[in-house]
Amino acid sequence: MKWRRLWSLRHWSHIFRRVPRLLASSRVPVLDKLLLIVPALAYWVLPDVLPFIPIDDMAVTMLLMDWFVGRAERKHPLT
């Protein structure tokens, strides 16, 4: 993962547009969708599981979204 890409507004606008489409797509298996939803919800609901790591809930969710979009677009390309 390139650090410069993480700071790009164009990259994040792509991520925020693609996540709802990929989650609603029937081409992406439910297991792949759960790989985004379950860890994100677990971190939001149980943030004290990792109390010594100073990462905000939103940052963790955004990194999960970035990973999910990259993985889903590689495995299940949408036209």
C-alpha positions as CSV (number, residue, x, y, z in Angstrom):
1,M,0.0,0.0,0.0
2,K,1.4,3.3,-1.0
3,W,1.3,6.0,1.8
4,R,0.9,8.8,-0.8
5,R,-2.3,7.2,-2.0
6,L,-3.8,7.2,1.5
7,W,-3.6,11.0,1.6
8,S,-5.2,11.4,-1.8
9,L,-8.7,12.9,-1.9
10,R,-9.3,11.3,-5.3
11,H,-8.5,7.9,-3.8
12,W,-10.9,8.3,-0.9
13,S,-13.7,9.6,-3.1
14,H,-13.3,6.5,-5.1
15,I,-13.5,4.3,-1.9
16,F,-16.6,6.1,-0.6
17,R,-18.4,5.7,-3.9
18,R,-17.5,2.0,-4.4
19,V,-18.2,0.6,-0.9
20,P,-22.0,1.0,-1.1
21,R,-22.1,-0.4,-4.7
22,L,-19.9,-3.4,-3.7
23,L,-22.0,-4.1,-0.6
24,A,-25.2,-4.0,-2.6
25,S,-23.7,-6.1,-5.5
26,S,-24.9,-9.7,-5.9
27,R,-21.5,-10.5,-7.5
28,V,-19.6,-10.0,-4.2
29,P,-20.2,-13.0,-1.9
30,V,-21.7,-12.5,1.5
31,L,-18.5,-13.7,3.2
32,D,-16.5,-11.0,1.5
33,K,-19.0,-8.4,2.7
34,L,-18.8,-9.7,6.2
35,L,-15.0,-9.3,6.1
36,L,-15.7,-5.5,6.1
37,I,-18.8,-5.3,8.3
38,V,-17.9,-7.6,11.2
39,P,-14.4,-6.2,12.1
40,A,-15.7,-2.6,11.6
41,L,-18.7,-3.1,13.9
42,A,-16.6,-5.0,16.4
43,Y,-14.1,-2.2,16.6
44,W,-16.9,0.4,17.0
45,V,-18.8,-1.6,19.6
46,L,-15.8,-2.9,21.5
47,P,-13.1,-0.2,21.2
48,D,-11.6,-1.1,24.6
49,V,-10.3,-4.4,23.3
50,L,-7.2,-2.6,22.1
51,P,-6.9,0.2,24.6
52,F,-3.2,1.0,24.0
53,I,-3.4,1.5,20.3
54,P,-4.1,5.2,19.6
55,I,-6.1,4.7,16.4
56,D,-9.5,6.3,16.0
57,D,-12.5,4.2,15.1
58,M,-13.0,6.1,11.9
59,A,-9.4,5.5,10.8
60,V,-9.8,1.7,11.4
61,T,-13.0,1.7,9.4
62,M,-11.5,3.7,6.6
63,L,-8.5,1.3,6.4
64,L,-10.9,-1.6,6.3
65,M,-12.9,0.1,3.6
66,D,-9.7,0.6,1.5
67,W,-8.8,-3.0,1.9
68,F,-12.3,-4.2,1.1
69,V,-12.6,-2.2,-2.1
70,G,-9.2,-3.2,-3.3
71,R,-9.9,-6.9,-2.6
72,A,-13.4,-6.9,-4.0
73,E,-12.4,-5.0,-7.2
74,R,-9.6,-7.5,-7.8
75,K,-11.7,-10.6,-7.2
76,H,-15.1,-9.4,-8.5
77,P,-14.6,-6.6,-11.1
78,L,-17.8,-4.6,-11.8
79,T,-18.3,-3.0,-15.1
